[in-house]
Structure formats: C-alpha cells, structure tokens
Amino acid sequence: MTIILNYFIKVKLFLFDSKCLFIIPIIKTVKAIY
C-alpha cells in the first residue's frame, strides 16, 4: 500500500514539475511581450 502511495506521489510531483517547466517560460515570454 505505501509503495503504491509513494509511487503515486512521485508521479504527481513529476507531472507538477513538468507543468511548471512548461508554464514558466510561457509566462516569461508573455511578460516580455507586454
């Protein structure tokens, strides 16, 4: 049970990190345009 939970948390964190890595450059470019 804990192994599955740990795996789930790691996957969620990884997805969150990749979202941030994708969104932050977009925000920076938008700020640079305006």
PyMOL commands that set and color helices and strands:
alter all, ss='L'
color gray80, all
select helices_A, chain A and resi 2-33
alter helices_A, ss='H'
color red, helices_A
deselect
rebuild
show_as cartoon
